[in-house]
Amino acid sequence: MRDIQNHFGGVANQYAAFRPTYPRQLLVDLATLAAGDHTVALDVAAGNGQATTMLADYVDHVYASDVALSQIQAMPSHPRISAYVARAEASGLQAQCIDLITVAQAMHWFDVDAFHREVRRVVRPGGVIAVWSYALLHATPALNDVINDLYRTTGPWWPADRAHVDDGYANLAFPYPLIPYTPPAMTAEFDVARLLGYLGTWSGVQRYKKATGDDPVAARSEAFRAAWGGADTQLVTFTFDVTMRVGRVE
């Protein structure tokens, strides 16, 4: 099994504060596709619970695992969530106890073949697996230019598996009969401070800072302000293009 990929444990608090949340309707739809209110779910690589906490409103119970204790500790408590430290490929759960597995913005970090073996072990026949990722955010052309420049500059410092996000998971195995599903639009309203905070959680940015001693986000703060077209506190809507696969476990 490949080594654990833990790129966000050191920025758990920033991750909780600045990462976007997912469309609530997406979690409603996935619970409905599984067993509705009677669903027992496992949110793998849950981070600090962007998907977990919403999913818990629509299912019986959610197990939420992550390799980083700091992320689990940053997750809000919820009576229907059991959060714990485990890698995606070894959940520690009993066989055939899960109706729905969700993986948000994380499968590209896994030992994918080992993960799918674990999926088949813990999911009941007929259960659902849903994986999704989102690529670069975009808004106005001026802001997009600065974001794209930051991404190019930090490119050599991104973990290699980030390429799977850029190519829409086209080269990641997903060996399940597909369930046709188009996710709702994913957007977030950021002011300047939250945008800079979000960009600071990028794994490529963290690795760039560690390697060079420079902060590539702070270096572009004035460029972002110039592109904003208003006060720093003015909210701008950013769109995240989502790649999603939903399948039935047989």
Protein Blocks (a to p, Z undefined) as FASTA:
>chain_A
ZZdddfklmmmmmmmmmmccddfklmmmmmmmmnojmlccddehklnolmmmmmmmmcfb
dcdddfblklmmmpccdfkbccddddfklnopaehibfbdcdehklmmpcfklmmmmmmm
mpcghiacdddddddddfdfklmmmmmmmmmmmmmmpcfklmmmmnoomlgccdbdcddd
ddddddddddfklmmmmmmmpmklmmmmmmnopafklmmmmmmmmmnopafklccddddd
ddddddddZZ
